[in-house]
Protein backbone atom coordinates (compact mmCIF):
# COMPACT_ATOMS: atom_id res chain seq x y z
CA UNK A 1 0.00 0.00 0.00
CA UNK A 2 1.48 3.35 -1.05
CA UNK A 3 1.19 5.93 1.69
CA UNK A 4 0.25 9.51 0.82
CA UNK A 5 2.46 12.52 1.30
CA UNK A 6 2.45 14.00 4.80
CA UNK A 7 1.78 17.69 5.31
CA UNK A 8 3.29 18.90 8.59
CA UNK A 9 1.79 22.18 9.79
CA UNK A 10 4.78 24.03 11.22
CA UNK A 11 4.02 27.70 10.70
CA UNK A 12 3.00 28.87 14.18
CA UNK A 13 4.75 31.57 16.22
CA UNK A 14 5.15 29.57 19.43
CA UNK A 15 4.27 32.53 21.63
CA UNK A 16 3.97 30.30 24.71
CA UNK A 17 7.57 29.09 24.25
CA UNK A 18 9.52 32.35 24.13
CA UNK A 19 12.84 30.67 24.99
CA UNK A 20 12.50 28.65 21.76
CA UNK A 21 10.65 31.03 19.44
CA UNK A 22 13.17 33.82 19.87
CA UNK A 23 15.53 31.96 17.55
CA UNK A 24 13.58 29.21 15.79
CA UNK A 25 10.08 27.91 15.03
CA UNK A 26 8.48 25.96 17.86
CA UNK A 27 8.68 22.57 16.06
CA UNK A 28 12.47 22.98 15.92
CA UNK A 29 12.80 23.00 19.72
CA UNK A 30 15.78 20.95 20.87
CA UNK A 31 15.04 17.46 22.18
CA UNK A 32 18.15 15.54 23.18
CA UNK A 33 20.28 17.34 20.62
CA UNK A 34 17.80 16.95 17.76
CA UNK A 35 14.98 19.24 16.61
CA UNK A 36 11.55 17.98 17.68
CA UNK A 37 10.45 18.00 14.05
CA UNK A 38 13.19 15.53 13.18
CA UNK A 39 11.61 12.99 15.54
CA UNK A 40 8.24 13.49 13.85
CA UNK A 41 9.79 12.90 10.42
CA UNK A 42 11.66 9.84 11.71
CA UNK A 43 8.40 8.27 12.84
CA UNK A 44 6.73 8.98 9.50
CA UNK A 45 9.71 7.44 7.71
CA UNK A 46 9.50 4.33 9.91
CA UNK A 47 5.84 3.97 8.88
CA UNK A 48 6.73 4.07 5.20
CA UNK A 49 5.91 7.70 4.39
CA UNK A 50 8.31 8.89 1.70
CA UNK A 51 7.11 12.43 0.91
CA UNK A 52 6.87 15.29 3.40
CA UNK A 53 5.61 18.81 2.80
CA UNK A 54 6.44 21.31 5.54
CA UNK A 55 3.89 24.10 5.76
CA UNK A 56 5.98 26.91 7.22
CA UNK A 57 5.53 30.49 8.31
CA UNK A 58 7.48 31.97 11.20
CA UNK A 59 11.25 31.58 10.66
CA UNK A 60 10.67 29.27 7.68
CA UNK A 61 14.34 29.44 6.77
CA UNK A 62 15.34 27.41 9.85
CA UNK A 63 13.25 24.43 8.76
CA UNK A 64 14.29 24.82 5.12
CA UNK A 65 18.00 24.91 6.00
CA UNK A 66 17.81 21.89 8.31
CA UNK A 67 15.77 19.53 6.14
CA UNK A 68 16.69 20.68 2.64
CA UNK A 69 15.38 18.17 0.11
CA UNK A 70 14.97 15.57 2.86
CA UNK A 71 17.46 13.10 1.39
CA UNK A 72 19.53 12.70 4.55
CA UNK A 73 16.34 11.89 6.49
CA UNK A 74 15.14 9.28 3.99
CA UNK A 75 12.27 11.31 2.57
CA UNK A 76 11.60 13.69 -0.29
CA UNK A 77 10.88 17.03 1.38
CA UNK A 78 9.75 20.46 0.32
CA UNK A 79 8.62 23.59 2.15
CA UNK A 80 5.60 25.71 1.33
CA UNK A 81 5.69 29.13 2.98
CA UNK A 82 2.59 31.00 4.09
CA UNK A 83 2.74 34.58 2.79
CA UNK A 84 0.73 35.50 5.90
CA UNK A 85 -0.88 33.44 8.68
CA UNK A 86 -3.64 31.41 7.01
CA UNK A 87 -4.81 29.08 9.79
CA UNK A 88 -4.50 25.31 9.74
CA UNK A 89 -6.75 24.75 6.72
CA UNK A 90 -5.54 27.77 4.79
CA UNK A 91 -1.95 26.61 5.15
CA UNK A 92 -2.93 23.12 4.03
CA UNK A 93 -4.65 24.54 0.93
CA UNK A 94 -1.32 26.06 -0.18
CA UNK A 95 0.22 22.58 -0.28
CA UNK A 96 -2.42 21.22 -2.69
CA UNK A 97 -0.24 21.38 -5.85
CA UNK A 98 2.18 18.90 -4.24
CA UNK A 99 -0.41 16.34 -3.13
CA UNK A 100 -1.97 13.31 -4.76
CA UNK A 101 -5.38 11.72 -4.27
CA UNK A 102 -5.19 12.15 -0.51
CA UNK A 103 -2.89 13.49 2.21
CA UNK A 104 -1.81 12.76 5.75
CA UNK A 105 -1.94 15.96 7.79
CA UNK A 106 -0.43 16.51 11.24
CA UNK A 107 0.67 19.26 13.57
CA UNK A 108 4.36 20.06 13.79
CA UNK A 109 4.26 20.59 17.56
CA UNK A 110 2.72 17.22 18.49
CA UNK A 111 4.24 13.74 18.48
CA UNK A 112 1.68 11.04 17.71
CA UNK A 113 3.14 7.64 16.85
CA UNK A 114 0.07 6.54 14.94
CA UNK A 115 0.28 3.50 12.63
CA UNK A 116 -0.18 5.34 9.34
CA UNK A 117 -0.73 2.22 7.22
CA UNK A 118 -3.42 0.90 9.58
CA UNK A 119 -5.10 4.30 9.66
CA UNK A 120 -5.07 4.47 5.86
CA UNK A 121 -6.54 0.96 5.58
CA UNK A 122 -9.40 1.96 7.90
CA UNK A 123 -9.93 5.21 5.97
CA UNK A 124 -10.18 3.42 2.63
CA UNK A 125 -12.36 0.61 3.96
CA UNK A 126 -14.85 3.15 5.33
CA UNK A 127 -14.90 5.20 2.13
CA UNK A 128 -14.36 8.27 4.31
CA UNK A 129 -13.82 11.80 3.09
CA UNK A 130 -11.69 12.37 6.17
CA UNK A 131 -10.42 10.25 9.04
CA UNK A 132 -8.97 11.60 12.27
CA UNK A 133 -6.88 9.89 14.91
CA UNK A 134 -8.48 9.93 18.34
CA UNK A 135 -6.93 9.17 21.70
CA UNK A 136 -8.73 8.17 24.92
CA UNK A 137 -8.30 10.32 27.99
CA UNK A 138 -9.46 9.54 31.52
CA UNK A 139 -10.05 13.26 31.88
CA UNK A 140 -11.04 14.90 28.61
CA UNK A 141 -12.53 17.99 30.26
CA UNK A 142 -9.91 20.49 29.05
CA UNK A 143 -9.92 19.21 25.47
CA UNK A 144 -13.55 18.74 24.51
CA UNK A 145 -14.77 15.32 23.43
CA UNK A 146 -15.49 13.70 20.13
CA UNK A 147 -18.99 12.32 19.66
CA UNK A 148 -18.58 8.97 17.93
CA UNK A 149 -20.95 6.30 16.68
CA UNK A 150 -18.99 3.16 15.94
CA UNK A 151 -15.98 4.39 13.99
CA UNK A 152 -17.66 7.50 12.62
CA UNK A 153 -17.51 11.05 13.97
CA UNK A 154 -20.93 12.64 14.46
CA UNK A 155 -20.13 15.77 16.45
CA UNK A 156 -18.21 17.55 19.16
CA UNK A 157 -18.83 18.26 22.83
CA UNK A 158 -17.48 21.50 24.24
CA UNK A 159 -15.07 21.54 27.17
CA UNK A 160 -16.77 20.80 30.49
CA UNK A 161 -15.70 21.80 33.99
CA UNK A 162 -16.32 18.33 35.43
CA UNK A 163 -13.77 15.54 35.06
CA UNK A 164 -14.91 12.80 32.67
CA UNK A 165 -13.33 10.32 30.26
CA UNK A 166 -13.64 10.56 26.50
CA UNK A 167 -12.01 10.48 23.08
CA UNK A 168 -10.14 13.58 21.96
CA UNK A 169 -8.80 14.71 18.61
CA UNK A 170 -5.09 13.90 18.21
CA UNK A 171 -4.68 16.32 15.29
CA UNK A 172 -3.68 13.68 12.74
CA UNK A 173 -5.87 13.42 9.63
CA UNK A 174 -6.20 11.54 6.39
CA UNK A 175 -8.00 13.71 3.86
CA UNK A 176 -9.23 13.04 0.38
CA UNK A 177 -8.03 15.58 -2.16
CA UNK A 178 -11.55 16.92 -2.71
CA UNK A 179 -11.67 18.02 0.94
CA UNK A 180 -8.52 20.10 0.51
CA UNK A 181 -9.70 21.49 -2.84
CA UNK A 182 -12.88 22.77 -1.14
CA UNK A 183 -10.92 24.90 1.36
CA UNK A 184 -11.23 28.57 0.32
CA UNK A 185 -7.94 29.87 -1.05
CA UNK A 186 -6.33 33.16 -0.13
CA UNK A 187 -7.77 33.65 3.35
CA UNK A 188 -7.32 32.30 6.86
CA UNK A 189 -9.34 29.13 7.49
CA UNK A 190 -9.38 26.90 10.58
CA UNK A 191 -9.55 23.18 9.88
CA UNK A 192 -10.84 22.42 13.37
CA UNK A 193 -13.47 25.18 13.57
CA UNK A 194 -14.56 25.46 9.92
CA UNK A 195 -13.53 22.61 7.63
CA UNK A 196 -14.20 19.65 9.89
CA UNK A 197 -17.58 20.90 11.21
CA UNK A 198 -18.47 21.79 7.62
CA UNK A 199 -17.87 18.20 6.52
CA UNK A 200 -20.17 16.92 9.26
CA UNK A 201 -22.86 19.47 8.41
CA UNK A 202 -22.74 18.33 4.78
CA UNK A 203 -23.14 14.69 5.79
CA UNK A 204 -19.69 13.69 4.55
CA UNK A 205 -18.36 10.49 6.19
CA UNK A 206 -15.68 11.32 8.75
CA UNK A 207 -13.96 8.29 10.23
CA UNK A 208 -12.38 7.90 13.66
CA UNK A 209 -9.19 5.86 14.07
CA UNK A 210 -8.54 5.02 17.70
CA UNK A 211 -4.92 5.45 18.74
CA UNK A 212 -3.63 4.06 22.03
CA UNK A 213 0.01 5.13 21.68
CA UNK A 214 1.91 8.35 22.28
CA UNK A 215 0.21 11.73 22.11
CA UNK A 216 2.72 14.33 23.26
CA UNK A 217 2.69 18.05 22.54
CA UNK A 218 5.34 20.69 23.19
CA UNK A 219 3.10 23.75 23.25
CA UNK A 220 4.11 25.08 26.66
CA UNK A 221 7.38 24.88 28.66
CA UNK A 222 6.01 22.19 30.98
CA UNK A 223 4.91 19.92 28.14
CA UNK A 224 8.19 20.41 26.27
CA UNK A 225 10.11 19.43 29.42
CA UNK A 226 7.87 16.38 29.85
CA UNK A 227 8.42 15.35 26.23
CA UNK A 228 12.19 15.65 26.59
CA UNK A 229 12.03 13.35 29.60
CA UNK A 230 9.73 10.91 27.77
CA UNK A 231 11.93 10.86 24.65
CA UNK A 232 15.02 10.10 26.72
CA UNK A 233 13.44 7.33 28.81
CA UNK A 234 15.07 3.88 28.57
CA UNK A 235 11.61 2.32 28.22
CA UNK A 236 11.28 4.05 24.88
CA UNK A 237 14.59 2.64 23.68
CA UNK A 238 16.19 6.05 23.14
Residue pairs with C-beta under 8 A, 6 or more apart in sequence:
1 117
1 120
1 121
3 47
3 48
3 49
3 50
3 104
3 116
3 117
3 120
4 49
4 51
4 99
4 100
4 101
4 102
4 103
4 104
4 120
4 174
5 49
5 51
5 52
5 53
5 98
5 99
5 100
5 103
5 104
6 44
6 49
6 51
6 52
6 53
6 103
6 104
6 105
6 106
7 52
7 53
7 55
7 92
7 95
7 99
7 103
7 104
7 105
7 106
8 27
8 37
8 40
8 41
8 52
8 53
8 54
8 55
8 106
8 107
8 108
9 55
9 88
9 91
9 92
9 105
9 106
9 107
9 108
10 25
10 26
10 27
10 37
10 54
10 55
10 56
10 57
10 63
10 108
10 109
11 25
11 55
11 56
11 57
11 58
11 60
11 82
11 85
11 91
11 108
12 25
12 26
12 57
12 58
12 108
12 109
13 21
13 26
13 57
13 58
14 20
14 21
14 25
14 26
14 58
14 109
15 21
16 219
16 220
16 221
17 26
17 29
17 218
17 219
17 220
17 221
17 224
19 221
20 26
20 28
20 29
20 224
21 58
21 59
23 59
24 35
24 59
24 62
25 56
25 57
25 58
25 59
25 60
25 62
25 63
25 108
26 108
26 109
26 218
26 219
27 35
27 36
27 37
27 40
27 63
27 108
27 109
27 218
28 35
28 36
28 37
28 59
28 62
28 63
28 66
29 35
29 36
29 218
29 224
30 36
31 39
31 227
31 228
31 231
32 228
32 231
32 232
32 238
35 66
36 109
36 111
36 218
36 227
37 54
37 63
37 66
37 67
37 108
38 66
38 73
39 111
39 231
40 106
40 108
40 111
41 52
41 67
41 70
41 73
41 75
41 77
42 73
43 111
43 113
44 52
44 75
44 104
44 116
45 73
45 74
45 75
47 115
47 116
47 117
48 116
48 117
49 75
49 104
49 116
50 74
50 75
50 76
51 75
51 76
51 77
52 67
52 70
52 75
52 76
52 77
52 78
53 77
53 78
53 79
53 80
53 95
53 98
53 99
54 63
54 64
54 67
54 77
54 78
54 79
54 80
54 108
55 79
55 80
55 82
55 91
55 92
55 94
55 95
56 63
56 64
56 79
56 80
56 81
56 82
57 81
57 82
57 85
57 91
60 79
60 81
63 79
64 79
67 73
67 77
67 79
68 77
69 76
69 77
69 78
70 76
70 77
70 78
78 98
80 91
80 94
80 95
80 98
82 90
82 91
82 94
85 188
86 93
86 94
86 187
86 188
86 189
87 188
87 189
87 190
87 191
88 107
88 189
88 190
88 191
88 192
89 183
89 189
89 190
89 191
89 194
89 195
90 183
90 184
90 185
90 187
90 188
90 189
92 103
92 105
92 175
92 180
92 183
92 191
93 180
93 183
93 184
93 185
93 189
95 103
95 180
96 177
96 180
96 181
99 177
99 180
100 177
101 176
101 177
102 123
102 174
102 175
102 176
102 177
103 174
103 175
103 177
103 180
104 116
104 120
104 172
104 173
104 174
105 172
105 173
105 174
105 175
105 191
106 112
106 171
106 172
106 173
107 171
107 172
107 217
109 217
109 218
109 219
110 170
110 171
110 215
110 216
110 217
110 218
111 214
111 215
111 216
111 217
111 218
111 227
112 133
112 135
112 170
112 171
112 172
112 211
112 213
112 214
112 215
112 216
113 213
113 214
114 133
114 170
114 172
114 209
114 211
114 213
115 211
118 209
119 131
119 133
119 172
119 174
119 209
120 174
122 131
122 151
122 207
122 209
123 131
123 174
123 207
123 209
126 151
126 152
126 205
126 207
127 205
128 174
128 176
128 205
128 206
128 207
129 175
129 176
129 178
129 179
129 199
129 204
129 205
129 206
130 173
130 174
130 175
130 176
130 179
130 196
130 199
130 204
130 206
130 207
131 173
131 174
131 206
131 207
131 208
131 209
132 146
132 153
132 169
132 170
132 171
132 172
132 173
132 196
132 206
132 207
132 208
132 209
133 169
133 170
133 171
133 172
133 173
133 209
133 210
133 211
134 146
134 148
134 167
134 168
134 169
134 170
134 208
134 209
134 210
134 211
135 167
135 168
135 170
135 210
135 211
135 212
135 215
136 165
136 166
136 167
136 168
136 210
136 212
137 143
137 165
137 166
137 167
137 168
138 165
139 163
139 164
139 165
140 164
140 165
140 166
140 167
140 168
141 159
141 160
141 161
141 162
141 163
141 164
142 159
143 159
143 166
143 168
143 169
144 156
144 157
144 158
144 159
144 168
145 156
145 157
145 164
145 166
145 167
145 168
146 153
146 155
146 156
146 157
146 166
146 167
146 168
146 169
146 208
147 153
147 154
147 155
147 156
147 157
148 154
148 167
148 208
151 207
151 208
151 209
151 210
152 205
152 206
152 207
152 208
153 200
153 206
153 207
153 208
154 200
155 200
156 197
157 166
167 208
167 210
169 192
170 211
170 215
172 211
173 191
179 195
179 199
179 204
182 195
183 189
183 195
189 195
196 206
199 206
200 206
214 230
216 223
216 226
216 227
216 230
217 223
217 227
218 224
218 227
230 236
231 238
232 238
